[in-house]
């Protein structure tokens, strides 16, 4: 069936414009309107005669799995090096700030004391080993040995480096013996907690009384009160074993009893330091772990290692 619609191709449009231009019978306004209509009709026909341009495919939606595997955007702190150069013709992309690293209070246990929970024998053994190999313990033993030999060159240990070495060896032997019996063996047998537990919220008088009585009465693994066998029995065992190797020590009963009484009498010094020194550190804002460790070790050595 033939198409009745006029052909509005490019040649036909040109022909119509020429006809309109040659026509002089109508008014000028009609000529202008006719010429403009023919022009628009030809432009639309020419535009429609072009082949259709391919339509770009829509982007596929991103799945949840792809979102989870997408690497995290980089971040830059205030102290990082110079920022990256911005791309040409654009602005520098915003950099997501890094999350601040949480500040760890390494002195929380020093200020608050040990947590109340039962220790297994293996944990008590590890605690004893950690106390022996503690760098503060080694520093204290080396310092007290050097002072003892330097102050008395005629001691049973002898002068010079020889006497210093003997003093260090004896001090370490006493320390190992005390930790083995007082921290591991006796507390494991009688189910005693080897820690000292502070009373930071009690009155000063109550805390002084607590530090003194903790020498003879302490806390069991289940949190109940019990006799402090680690001190009452451990001091006697340590002294008896020390009679076998400590040079120049008197080993008769009266000397043993004297050393045992001195050990119990000076034991609260360690408890006083542990009880009150954290309060001093909190108020003056200094780190006094080293001071506490040294004073504790000196108190323990003087109480258990006297001749």
PEVEN-V324443 format. One record per backbone hydrogen bond with DSSP energy under -1.0 kcal/mol. NH is the residue of the N-H (numbers start at 1). CO is the residue of the C=O. If there is no record, write none. Layout:
nh->{NH NH}
co->{CO CO}
This chain:
nh->{13 14 15 16 17 18 19 20 21 22 23 31 32 33 34 35 36 37 38 39 40 41 42 43 44 45 46 47 48 49 67 68 69 80 90 106 108 111 112 113 117 124 125 126 127 128 129 130 131 132 133 138 139 140 141 142 143 144 145 146 147 148 149 150 151 152 155 158 163 164 165 166 167 168 169 170 171 172 173 174 175 176 177 178 179 180 181 182 183 184 185 186 188 189 190 192 193 202 207 208 209 210 211 212 213 214 215 217 218 220 221 223 226 228 229 232 233 234 235 237 238 239 240 241 242 243 244 245 246 249 256 257 258 259 260 261 262 263 264 265 266 269 271 272 273 274 275 276 277 280 281 282 283 284 285 292 293 294 295 296 297 298 299 300 301 302 303 304 305}
co->{9 10 11 12 13 14 15 16 17 18 19 27 28 29 30 31 32 33 34 35 36 37 38 39 40 41 42 43 44 45 63 64 65 77 87 104 105 107 108 109 115 120 121 122 123 124 125 126 127 128 129 134 135 136 137 138 139 140 141 142 143 144 145 146 147 148 152 155 159 160 161 162 163 164 165 166 167 168 169 170 171 172 173 174 175 176 177 178 179 179 180 181 184 185 186 187 219 199 203 204 205 206 207 208 209 210 212 213 226 224 191 220 218 216 227 228 229 229 231 233 234 235 236 237 238 239 241 242 242 246 252 253 254 255 256 257 258 259 260 261 262 266 267 268 269 270 271 272 273 276 277 278 279 280 281 288 289 290 291 292 293 294 295 296 297 298 299 300 301}
